[in-house]
Amino acid sequence: MSESHPQHPPRRDGAAPDPVTLLLCGAGLADGRTVDVRLSGGRIEAVGTAGSLERAGGCAGNGARVDLHGYLLLPAPAEPHAHSDTALTATAEGPVPYTPEDVQRRTTEAALLQLGHGATALRSHVRIGDVQGLNSLEAVLQAGRALRGLTDLSTVAVPRLLTGVAGADGLAMLRDAVKMGASAVGGCPDLDPDPTGYVEAVLEVAAEHGCPVDLHTEADDPARLARLAAMAGGLRPGVTVGPCAGLDRLPPETARRAADQLAAAGITVVCLPQGGCGPMTGRTGTAPVRLLRAAGVRVAAGSGALRDVANPVGRGDPLEAAYLLVTQGGEQPEAAYGAISGRARAAMGLPEVRVEAGFPAELLAVRGAGLAGVLSLAYSRVVVHRGRVVARTSAVREYCDSAAVAGLDLPRQSQGGSWCHGSNGSNGS
């Protein structure tokens, strides 16, 4: 039903592919306009009224054309909270294998699945220490290098312990992880005997190397969260925490006070509407998004576990996260989509994307009318990364011929042969 493939595969010598001009024709925008969009050199070169760029020879030379009539064109989602090393392990028989080859294979498959959903950038939390040491991190980094040109994969090093005698090795390994190429430092202070000491250690390494911090916490201990906010406030390039579902279990006034502290410290919260993740196995619920946003906290949304023990049916689909923010969190579709796109990209330190000239060509086209319709029935998708179509998902809906179907003007992708004896098929997306 779905297929992911590069429009122009990366060259085997590792060099970037030749510059390609891509014209997206007849795409709908969230503001109601229908436009042509020309991409070149990994950026949006021009946006014009429908048909204008095509008439002007927008695909001259080394170019291609994609018909997006019936699609809504949006800034691509980003995935700020993945767990690539444990992805796709829910049905493993016996102990989960953590050889570098197994981790790299799972990471690659998971990244491509999420790319097919539309996420052109991913941040993966990777466990270090214990038996695996730095092997899983190296495997994920290797997968990221192999996927370059299809999707951008960054990593957060996640040590188990950082305090006391047992934490000394973890702290040394965290520093080694950054030198190896981990983009950010993190972990789960809630699971350390000294949560405050854990946060202090992570912030120290981040300050040494000038890298972001991304911590797991339930945020169900107000005093502990207040200390974290006080220590992390103003750190550059920034601090992210999640999934913070415990905030929703606090008394309302306590939760509001905690939200104010997070806002004052400039800390971003990444919630996980689709379920928890590895370090938070067994926890349910999601962060109180509307309360946090009312306090001025930047809230992004991630997918968390992708079919591992924490969520054996996790889809890793950012549009489902946005859908759940609307249906369960009370957000409007526009705000919900911003949580998986603009605010997710900002949490990852990525540049802003708009469907305007000059912005990065990181785009997602979804068949449907309007953002609410797209979040409801996001079946067919076209994914653009660095100005190239890198994944397509096509859905065809068929109905057996009947009077009820014949009387409706259903959207149709094509008219094919019948699969119901003695009747004509009806296709739609």
VOPAGU-2260 file (C-alpha; in pm, 1 decimal, decimal comma):
REM VOPAGU-2260
SITE   aa  ch    i         X         Y         Z
SITE  MET   A    0       0,0       0,0       0,0
SITE  SER   A    1     290,1     232,8      59,3
SITE  GLU   A    2     628,4     278,1     -96,5
SITE  SER   A    3     930,8     484,0      -1,8
SITE  HIS   A    4    1198,3     560,3    -258,8
SITE  PRO   A    5    1432,6     841,5    -358,8
SITE  GLN   A    6    1350,5    1037,6    -669,0
SITE  HIS   A    7    1722,2    1070,4    -740,7
SITE  PRO   A    8    1938,0     831,1    -531,6
SITE  PRO   A    9    2250,4     970,4    -363,3
SITE  ARG   A   10    2568,1     916,0    -560,8
SITE  ARG   A   11    2779,6     619,5    -455,4
SITE  ASP   A   12    3084,5     839,4    -410,2
SITE  GLY   A   13    2900,5    1015,6    -127,0
SITE  ALA   A   14    2875,8    1347,9    -309,3
SITE  ALA   A   15    2549,1    1536,8    -324,0
SITE  PRO   A   16    2330,2    1464,1    -626,7
SITE  ASP   A   17    2328,1    1709,1    -915,7
SITE  PRO   A   18    2102,5    2011,0    -855,9
SITE  VAL   A   19    1746,9    1932,5    -962,9
SITE  THR   A   20    1457,3    2167,2   -1019,3
SITE  LEU   A   21    1128,3    2020,8    -901,8
SITE  LEU   A   22     792,5    2178,8    -979,9
SITE  LEU   A   23     498,8    2096,3    -752,6
SITE  CYS   A   24     185,6    2178,3    -950,4
SITE  GLY   A   25    -161,7    2267,3    -828,4
SITE  ALA   A   26    -100,2    2216,7    -457,2
SITE  GLY   A   27    -346,2    2346,3    -201,5
SITE  LEU   A   28    -221,7    2553,6      91,0
SITE  ALA   A   29    -366,0    2580,8     439,6
SITE  ASP   A   30    -480,4    2937,9     366,6
SITE  GLY   A   31    -701,9    2815,8      79,4
SITE  ARG   A   32    -481,7    2913,8    -214,3
SITE  THR   A   33    -388,3    2675,2    -495,7
SITE  VAL   A   34     -29,6    2724,5    -610,8
SITE  ASP   A   35     267,9    2598,4    -805,1
SITE  VAL   A   36     590,3    2566,5    -605,0
SITE  ARG   A   37     935,8    2546,2    -763,0
SITE  LEU   A   38    1219,5    2386,6    -565,6
SITE  SER   A   39    1590,4    2407,4    -641,5
SITE  GLY   A   40    1909,7    2352,0    -446,2
SITE  GLY   A   41    1720,6    2217,9    -145,7
SITE  ARG   A   42    1513,5    2532,7    -102,3
SITE  ILE   A   43    1184,7    2678,3    -219,9
SITE  GLU   A   44    1274,3    2897,4    -514,5
SITE  ALA   A   45     933,7    3036,8    -607,5
SITE  VAL   A   46     563,4    3013,0    -521,9
SITE  GLY   A   47     307,4    3127,4    -778,6
SITE  THR   A   48     -59,0    3097,1    -863,5
SITE  ALA   A   49    -165,6    2760,6   -1006,0
SITE  GLY   A   50     -30,3    2716,0   -1357,5
SITE  SER   A   51     187,0    3027,7   -1354,7
SITE  LEU   A   52     523,4    2862,0   -1294,3
SITE  GLU   A   53     447,0    2580,1   -1536,0
SITE  ARG   A   54     355,5    2825,4   -1810,0
SITE  ALA   A   55     678,2    3010,1   -1736,1
SITE  GLY   A   56     882,2    2698,0   -1806,9
SITE  GLY   A   57     937,2    2609,1   -1442,1
SITE  CYS   A   58    1074,4    2263,4   -1522,2
SITE  ALA   A   59    1326,9    2359,7   -1785,7
SITE  GLY   A   60    1657,2    2173,3   -1782,8
SITE  ASN   A   61    1730,3    1914,0   -1516,6
SITE  GLY   A   62    1382,5    1921,0   -1366,6
SITE  ALA   A   63    1074,9    1719,2   -1283,8
SITE  ARG   A   64     706,4    1782,9   -1227,9
SITE  VAL   A   65     475,0    1643,8    -959,0
SITE  ASP   A   66      99,5    1690,9    -992,4
SITE  LEU   A   67     -40,8    1777,5    -648,4
SITE  HIS   A   68    -398,5    1862,4    -744,5
SITE  GLY   A   69    -616,3    1743,1    -457,2
SITE  TYR   A   70    -327,5    1756,9    -208,0
SITE  LEU   A   71    -259,3    1995,6      77,5
SITE  LEU   A   72     104,2    2109,6      87,4
SITE  LEU   A   73     251,4    2164,3     435,2
SITE  PRO   A   74     586,5    2209,8     606,6
SITE  ALA   A   75     714,9    1858,9     672,0
SITE  PRO   A   76     680,9    1714,3    1021,6
SITE  ALA   A   77     986,1    1634,2    1231,2
SITE  GLU   A   78    1016,0    1357,9    1490,3
SITE  PRO   A   79    1167,1    1500,1    1812,3
SITE  HIS   A   80    1142,1    1185,7    2024,8
SITE  ALA   A   81    1222,0     848,5    1865,9
SITE  HIS   A   82    1383,2     536,1    2012,8
SITE  SER   A   83    1554,7     379,3    1713,2
SITE  ASP   A   84    1765,4     123,7    1900,1
SITE  THR   A   85    1458,8     -47,7    2049,2
SITE  ALA   A   86    1218,1       6,8    1758,7
SITE  LEU   A   87    1038,1    -290,2    1602,0
SITE  THR   A   88    1129,7    -531,9    1882,0
SITE  ALA   A   89     785,4    -599,3    2033,5
SITE  THR   A   90     750,4    -937,9    1861,9
SITE  ALA   A   91    1108,9   -1053,9    1911,3
SITE  GLU   A   92    1134,2   -1413,7    2028,0
SITE  GLY   A   93    1361,7   -1432,2    2328,6
SITE  PRO   A   94    1601,4   -1151,3    2428,9
SITE  VAL   A   95    1616,5    -855,2    2193,1
SITE  PRO   A   96    1941,6    -868,6    1991,3
SITE  TYR   A   97    2161,9    -561,3    2024,6
SITE  THR   A   98    2443,3    -644,2    1786,5
SITE  PRO   A   99    2550,7    -339,9    1582,9
SITE  GLU   A  100    2404,9    -504,0    1271,2
SITE  ASP   A  101    2064,1    -557,6    1435,5
SITE  VAL   A  102    2048,6    -205,1    1575,5
SITE  GLN   A  103    2149,6     -50,3    1243,9
SITE  ARG   A  104    1889,7    -255,2    1056,0
SITE  ARG   A  105    1612,0    -161,6    1300,5
SITE  THR   A  106    1714,0     203,4    1298,2
SITE  THR   A  107    1711,2     215,3     918,8
SITE  GLU   A  108    1375,2      42,8     889,0
SITE  ALA   A  109    1218,8     263,5    1156,8
SITE  ALA   A  110    1355,4     582,2     998,9
SITE  LEU   A  111    1214,5     485,3     659,5
SITE  LEU   A  112     875,4     405,6     811,2
SITE  GLN   A  113     865,5     746,7     973,8
SITE  LEU   A  114     990,4     910,7     656,2
SITE  GLY   A  115     697,2     752,8     473,2
SITE  HIS   A  116     469,6     918,9     727,2
SITE  GLY   A  117     631,8    1254,1     646,7
SITE  ALA   A  118     904,9    1308,5     908,1
SITE  THR   A  119    1212,1    1431,6     720,8
SITE  ALA   A  120    1415,2    1479,0    1040,4
SITE  LEU   A  121    1434,1    1255,1    1347,4
SITE  ARG   A  122    1594,9    1282,2    1689,5
SITE  SER   A  123    1659,0     938,8    1839,3
SITE  HIS   A  124    1728,5     873,1    2206,9
SITE  VAL   A  125    1988,2     594,0    2226,3
SITE  ARG   A  126    2086,4     408,1    2542,6
SITE  ILE   A  127    2455,4     392,6    2627,0
SITE  GLY   A  128    2636,5     194,4    2894,5
SITE  ASP   A  129    2554,0    -144,9    3047,8
SITE  VAL   A  130    2626,0    -438,1    2814,8
SITE  GLN   A  131    2590,7    -237,7    2493,6
SITE  GLY   A  132    2841,1      29,5    2589,5
SITE  LEU   A  133    2859,7     266,3    2293,1
SITE  ASN   A  134    2783,3       0,0    2030,8
SITE  SER   A  135    2416,4      91,0    1986,4
SITE  LEU   A  136    2503,6     458,6    1950,3
SITE  GLU   A  137    2765,2     381,1    1685,8
SITE  ALA   A  138    2511,9     165,7    1498,1
SITE  VAL   A  139    2252,7     444,7    1499,0
SITE  LEU   A  140    2513,7     697,7    1387,3
SITE  GLN   A  141    2612,3     465,3    1104,7
SITE  ALA   A  142    2249,4     430,3     999,4
SITE  GLY   A  143    2220,2     808,7     998,2
SITE  ARG   A  144    2518,5     838,2     767,8
SITE  ALA   A  145    2372,9     577,5     531,1
SITE  LEU   A  146    2034,8     754,4     527,3
SITE  ARG   A  147    2183,0    1093,1     442,7
SITE  GLY   A  148    1991,9    1241,2     150,9
SITE  LEU   A  149    1671,8    1059,7     249,1
SITE  THR   A  150    1623,6    1186,6     604,0
SITE  ASP   A  151    1822,4    1365,0     875,8
SITE  LEU   A  152    1881,1    1148,1    1183,4
SITE  SER   A  153    2032,8    1297,7    1498,4
SITE  THR   A  154    2097,0    1126,3    1832,4
SITE  VAL   A  155    2062,7    1186,3    2205,3
SITE  ALA   A  156    2300,0     984,5    2427,4
SITE  VAL   A  157    2103,4     832,0    2717,6
SITE  PRO   A  158    2310,0     692,9    3009,6
SITE  ARG   A  159    2135,9     493,3    3285,4
SITE  LEU   A  160    2323,5     626,6    3591,2
SITE  LEU   A  161    2539,0     937,0    3634,9
SITE  THR   A  162    2581,9     974,2    4010,9
SITE  GLY   A  163    2771,8     789,9    4280,6
SITE  VAL   A  164    3034,9     523,6    4219,9
SITE  ALA   A  165    2811,5     342,2    3971,0
SITE  GLY   A  166    2759,8     663,7    3771,5
SITE  ALA   A  167    3126,0     742,7    3713,7
SITE  ASP   A  168    3148,3     512,5    3413,6
SITE  GLY   A  169    2824,5     653,7    3274,9
SITE  LEU   A  170    2955,4    1008,8    3296,3
SITE  ALA   A  171    3278,1     915,9    3117,0
SITE  MET   A  172    3078,4     732,3    2852,6
SITE  LEU   A  173    2848,3    1031,5    2804,9
SITE  ARG   A  174    3148,3    1248,3    2723,1
SITE  ASP   A  175    3275,8     983,1    2481,8
SITE  ALA   A  176    2933,2     968,1    2317,0
SITE  VAL   A  177    2943,7    1338,9    2235,9
SITE  LYS   A  178    3292,3    1300,3    2088,4
SITE  MET   A  179    3161,7    1013,2    1873,3
SITE  GLY   A  180    2891,4    1231,7    1724,6
SITE  ALA   A  181    2587,4    1232,5    1954,9
SITE  SER   A  182    2402,9    1555,9    1884,2
SITE  ALA   A  183    2256,5    1600,4    2232,7
SITE  VAL   A  184    2286,4    1462,2    2584,8
SITE  GLY   A  185    1998,2    1335,4    2792,7
SITE  GLY   A  186    1870,9    1046,2    2996,4
SITE  CYS   A  187    1616,6     984,7    3268,8
SITE  PRO   A  188    1701,0    1154,5    3599,6
SITE  ASP   A  189    1386,8    1002,9    3757,4
SITE  LEU   A  190    1558,5     661,2    3753,1
SITE  ASP   A  191    1884,1     775,1    3915,3
SITE  PRO   A  192    1921,0     757,0    4296,8
SITE  ASP   A  193    2009,8    1127,4    4286,0
SITE  PRO   A  194    1789,5    1293,0    4019,7
SITE  THR   A  195    1924,5    1641,6    4087,1
SITE  GLY   A  196    2283,8    1518,0    4063,8
SITE  TYR   A  197    2197,5    1345,7    3736,2
SITE  VAL   A  198    2065,4    1670,7    3586,6
SITE  GLU   A  199    2372,9    1858,5    3710,5
SITE  ALA   A  200    2599,7    1604,1    3539,8
SITE  VAL   A  201    2411,0    1625,0    3208,8
SITE  LEU   A  202    2414,4    2004,8    3213,5
SITE  GLU   A  203    2787,0    2003,3    3287,6
SITE  VAL   A  204    2862,3    1785,6    2983,6
SITE  ALA   A  205    2630,3    1997,0    2768,2
SITE  ALA   A  206    2808,8    2316,0    2875,9
SITE  GLU   A  207    3149,2    2160,3    2806,2
SITE  HIS   A  208    3054,6    2064,4    2449,6
SITE  GLY   A  209    2795,8    2329,6    2364,0
SITE  CYS   A  210    2527,0    2073,1    2284,1
SITE  PRO   A  211    2152,7    2059,7    2358,4
SITE  VAL   A  212    1994,9    1868,9    2647,1
SITE  ASP   A  213    1694,0    1639,6    2605,1
SITE  LEU   A  214    1575,9    1468,8    2925,1
SITE  HIS   A  215    1307,5    1210,4    3001,7
SITE  THR   A  216    1089,7    1293,1    3300,0
SITE  GLU   A  217     734,3    1227,2    3410,0
SITE  ALA   A  218     736,8    1569,4    3582,4
SITE  ASP   A  219     519,4    1429,4    3860,4
SITE  ASP   A  220     742,9    1568,1    4140,8
SITE  PRO   A  221     692,9    1947,9    4155,6
SITE  ALA   A  222     998,2    2014,1    4374,3
SITE  ARG   A  223    1224,6    1810,7    4148,5
SITE  LEU   A  224    1087,1    1982,5    3837,7
SITE  ALA   A  225    1140,0    2324,5    3997,5
SITE  ARG   A  226    1505,4    2238,4    4063,7
SITE  LEU   A  227    1548,1    2120,6    3705,3
SITE  ALA   A  228    1399,4    2444,7    3572,1
SITE  ALA   A  229    1620,1    2654,8    3799,6
SITE  MET   A  230    1936,7    2471,7    3691,4
SITE  ALA   A  231    1855,5    2458,4    3320,1
SITE  GLY   A  232    1714,6    2808,2    3274,3
SITE  GLY   A  233    1887,2    3000,5    2999,3
SITE  LEU   A  234    2115,5    2717,2    2890,0
SITE  ARG   A  235    2210,1    2748,6    2524,7
SITE  PRO   A  236    2149,3    2586,1    2280,7
SITE  GLY   A  237    1854,8    2477,4    2494,3
SITE  VAL   A  238    1681,8    2218,2    2709,8
SITE  THR   A  239    1395,9    1986,9    2617,4
SITE  VAL   A  240    1205,0    1760,0    2855,7
SITE  GLY   A  241     934,9    1500,8    2799,9
SITE  PRO   A  242     695,3    1330,6    2804,9
SITE  CYS   A  243     583,5    1513,8    3125,7
SITE  ALA   A  244     257,3    1317,4    3149,4
SITE  GLY   A  245     279,9    1337,0    3528,4
SITE  LEU   A  246     195,3    1707,9    3513,5
SITE  ASP   A  247    -159,9    1609,4    3423,9
SITE  ARG   A  248    -189,7    1414,2    3748,7
SITE  LEU   A  249     -88,7    1706,7    3971,3
SITE  PRO   A  250    -340,8    1940,9    4136,2
SITE  PRO   A  251    -432,1    2214,8    3884,2
SITE  GLU   A  252    -266,1    2499,2    4075,1
SITE  THR   A  253      53,0    2296,3    4124,7
SITE  ALA   A  254      59,9    2209,8    3755,1
SITE  ARG   A  255      12,7    2576,0    3659,1
SITE  ARG   A  256     298,1    2681,5    3886,0
SITE  ALA   A  257     522,4    2414,1    3728,9
SITE  ALA   A  258     424,6    2529,9    3380,6
SITE  ASP   A  259     516,9    2887,7    3471,1
SITE  GLN   A  260     858,8    2768,7    3591,0
SITE  LEU   A  261     920,2    2578,0    3267,5
SITE  ALA   A  262     818,7    2881,4    3062,3
SITE  ALA   A  263    1044,8    3114,8    3260,4
SITE  ALA   A  264    1338,3    2878,9    3207,7
SITE  GLY   A  265    1275,7    2857,4    2831,2
SITE  ILE   A  266    1241,5    2478,5    2847,0
SITE  THR   A  267    1060,4    2299,2    2563,7
SITE  VAL   A  268     823,3    2011,6    2644,2
SITE  VAL   A  269     784,5    1721,5    2401,5
SITE  CYS   A  270     465,1    1531,0    2473,5
SITE  LEU   A  271     388,7    1181,2    2342,2
SITE  PRO   A  272      16,5    1156,8    2257,5
SITE  GLN   A  273      54,8     809,6    2101,4
SITE  GLY   A  274     190,8     649,1    2419,7
SITE  GLY   A  275     498,5     631,0    2637,9
SITE  CYS   A  276     853,7     527,6    2562,1
SITE  GLY   A  277    1125,5     299,7    2694,5
SITE  PRO   A  278    1228,8     467,0    3021,4
SITE  MET   A  279     862,5     539,8    3101,8
SITE  THR   A  280     723,3     192,3    3032,4
SITE  GLY   A  281     388,3     139,2    3200,8
SITE  ARG   A  282     304,0     509,7    3232,4
SITE  THR   A  283      -7,8     637,8    3057,7
SITE  GLY   A  284    -155,1     973,9    2965,6
SITE  THR   A  285      -0,4    1279,0    2806,4
SITE  ALA   A  286     114,5    1622,0    2916,2
SITE  PRO   A  287    -151,7    1894,0    2968,2
SITE  VAL   A  288     -76,9    2070,0    2640,6
SITE  ARG   A  289    -328,6    2351,0    2668,9
SITE  LEU   A  290    -216,1    2438,4    3022,8
SITE  LEU   A  291     148,2    2444,3    2915,9
SITE  ARG   A  292      81,9    2654,2    2608,3
SITE  ALA   A  293    -128,6    2898,7    2811,8
SITE  ALA   A  294     174,7    2948,5    3037,1
SITE  GLY   A  295     394,8    3023,2    2736,4
SITE  VAL   A  296     575,8    2688,3    2718,6
SITE  ARG   A  297     678,5    2576,3    2371,7
SITE  VAL   A  298     516,6    2233,0    2328,6
SITE  ALA   A  299     613,0    1990,4    2053,9
SITE  ALA   A  300     477,4    1640,0    1998,7
SITE  GLY   A  301     665,7    1320,3    1925,2
SITE  SER   A  302     584,6     957,3    1860,1
SITE  GLY   A  303     787,4     781,5    2129,6
SITE  ALA   A  304     798,1     405,0    2105,0
SITE  LEU   A  305     766,0     242,8    1763,7
SITE  ARG   A  306     645,9    -113,2    1820,9
SITE  ASP   A  307     867,7    -198,2    2117,1
SITE  VAL   A  308     778,3    -318,8    2466,8
SITE  ALA   A  309     662,9      29,2    2572,1
SITE  ASN   A  310     409,1      47,4    2288,7
SITE  PRO   A  311     377,9    -270,5    2079,6
SITE  VAL   A  312     139,5     -99,1    1835,9
SITE  GLY   A  313     324,1     234,5    1809,3
SITE  ARG   A  314     294,2     377,8    1458,4
SITE  GLY   A  315     557,0     648,9    1468,7
SITE  ASP   A  316     320,8     870,4    1270,2
SITE  PRO   A  317     343,6    1242,9    1348,0
SITE  LEU   A  318       4,1    1310,1    1189,2
SITE  GLU   A  319    -153,1    1066,2    1433,2
SITE  ALA   A  320      12,2    1260,1    1716,8
SITE  ALA   A  321    -148,5    1579,1    1582,7
SITE  TYR   A  322    -483,2    1400,2    1543,3
SITE  LEU   A  323    -470,0    1291,5    1908,7
SITE  LEU   A  324    -383,7    1644,3    2023,6
SITE  VAL   A  325    -707,9    1755,6    1859,7
SITE  THR   A  326    -933,1    1469,4    1967,7
SITE  GLN   A  327    -797,3    1422,0    2319,9
SITE  GLY   A  328    -606,7    1740,6    2397,7
SITE  GLY   A  329    -859,8    1994,7    2273,4
SITE  GLU   A  330    -615,8    2164,9    2037,7
SITE  GLN   A  331    -721,0    2324,9    1709,7
SITE  PRO   A  332    -587,6    2148,3    1396,2
SITE  GLU   A  333    -348,9    2434,3    1314,7
SITE  ALA   A  334    -193,4    2434,4    1663,1
SITE  ALA   A  335    -176,2    2055,7    1664,9
SITE  TYR   A  336       6,1    2048,2    1332,4
SITE  GLY   A  337     245,7    2313,0    1457,7
SITE  ALA   A  338     339,7    2080,9    1743,9
SITE  ILE   A  339     467,9    1817,8    1498,8
SITE  SER   A  340     620,5    2056,5    1246,5
SITE  GLY   A  341     734,5    2407,2    1338,4
SITE  ARG   A  342     768,1    2356,8    1712,6
SITE  ALA   A  343     916,9    2009,5    1669,6
SITE  ARG   A  344    1178,7    2149,8    1431,3
SITE  ALA   A  345    1255,6    2433,8    1672,8
SITE  ALA   A  346    1300,8    2184,2    1957,6
SITE  MET   A  347    1555,9    2003,1    1741,1
SITE  GLY   A  348    1741,0    2322,0    1647,4
SITE  LEU   A  349    1628,6    2304,3    1283,5
SITE  PRO   A  350    1545,8    2607,8    1067,9
SITE  GLU   A  351    1187,5    2717,7    1022,2
SITE  VAL   A  352     995,3    2594,2     716,9
SITE  ARG   A  353     718,5    2783,1     540,7
SITE  VAL   A  354     573,4    2728,8     194,8
SITE  GLU   A  355     736,6    3051,5      80,6
SITE  ALA   A  356    1034,7    3137,0    -136,1
SITE  GLY   A  357    1368,8    3109,2      40,6
SITE  PHE   A  358    1269,9    2849,9     299,7
SITE  PRO   A  359    1407,2    2493,2     315,7
SITE  ALA   A  360    1229,1    2250,6      84,0
SITE  GLU   A  361    1113,4    2017,3     362,1
SITE  LEU   A  362     752,4    1951,7     265,9
SITE  LEU   A  363     466,9    1706,3     302,5
SITE  ALA   A  364     174,5    1684,5      61,0
SITE  VAL   A  365    -131,0    1496,3     189,0
SITE  ARG   A  366    -437,0    1416,7     -21,0
SITE  GLY   A  367    -729,5    1600,4     132,1
SITE  ALA   A  368    -902,8    1934,3     166,7
SITE  GLY   A  369    -810,1    2150,8     461,8
SITE  LEU   A  370    -598,3    2070,1     762,1
SITE  ALA   A  371    -884,1    1911,1     957,5
SITE  GLY   A  372    -958,5    1679,1     665,5
SITE  VAL   A  373    -592,5    1589,4     630,5
SITE  LEU   A  374    -560,8    1496,1     998,7
SITE  SER   A  375    -878,9    1289,4     969,3
SITE  LEU   A  376    -792,5    1093,0     653,4
SITE  ALA   A  377    -417,7    1123,0     597,5
SITE  TYR   A  378    -378,1     827,1     365,6
SITE  SER   A  379    -193,7     938,6      49,9
SITE  ARG   A  380     127,5    1134,0     110,9
SITE  VAL   A  381     420,1    1274,4     -87,2
SITE  VAL   A  382     733,2    1359,9     113,1
SITE  VAL   A  383     995,1    1612,6      -1,1
SITE  HIS   A  384    1337,2    1633,8     165,0
SITE  ARG   A  385    1605,3    1878,4      50,0
SITE  GLY   A  386    1402,7    1953,6    -260,5
SITE  ARG   A  387    1353,4    1592,8    -375,2
SITE  VAL   A  388    1061,0    1353,9    -351,3
SITE  VAL   A  389    1195,5    1085,4    -117,1
SITE  ALA   A  390     880,6     889,3     -27,5
SITE  ARG   A  391     528,2     830,2    -153,6
SITE  THR   A  392     235,3     656,6      10,7
SITE  SER   A  393     -66,2     588,7    -209,3
SITE  ALA   A  394    -400,3     462,4     -82,9
SITE  VAL   A  395    -682,8     333,9    -302,8
SITE  ARG   A  396   -1027,3     276,7    -158,4
SITE  GLU   A  397   -1260,6      43,2    -349,0
SITE  TYR   A  398   -1628,5     -31,8    -300,9
SITE  CYS   A  399   -1834,3    -314,9    -441,3
SITE  ASP   A  400   -2093,9    -176,6    -685,1
SITE  SER   A  401   -2429,6     -98,7    -523,9
SITE  ALA   A  402   -2707,3     153,7    -548,2
SITE  ALA   A  403   -2571,0     334,3    -242,5
SITE  VAL   A  404   -2226,3     375,9    -399,5
SITE  ALA   A  405   -2360,7     466,4    -743,7
SITE  GLY   A  406   -2560,2     752,4    -596,7
SITE  LEU   A  407   -2256,5     922,8    -444,8
SITE  ASP   A  408   -1998,6    1138,2    -617,7
SITE  LEU   A  409   -1701,0     975,9    -446,7
SITE  PRO   A  410   -1344,3    1096,2    -513,7
SITE  ARG   A  411   -1171,9     864,1    -758,4
SITE  GLN   A  412    -804,0     804,8    -827,6
SITE  SER   A  413    -859,6     573,7   -1120,4
SITE  GLN   A  414   -1116,6     351,3   -1283,8
SITE  GLY   A  415   -1002,8      -8,6   -1287,0
SITE  GLY   A  416   -1150,9    -351,7   -1330,7
SITE  SER   A  417   -1408,5    -495,9   -1097,3
SITE  TRP   A  418   -1315,2    -706,1    -798,3
SITE  CYS   A  419   -1682,4    -778,1    -719,8
SITE  HIS   A  420   -1839,6   -1030,3    -960,3
SITE  GLY   A  421   -2073,3    -862,9   -1205,8
SITE  SER   A  422   -2002,4    -505,6   -1094,7
SITE  ASN   A  423   -1769,4    -214,4   -1155,5
SITE  GLY   A  424   -1507,8    -108,4    -898,4
SITE  SER   A  425   -1495,7     237,5    -750,8
SITE  ASN   A  426   -1163,6     379,8    -635,7
SITE  GLY   A  427   -1089,8     677,9    -417,2
SITE  SER   A  428    -841,9     816,4    -175,0
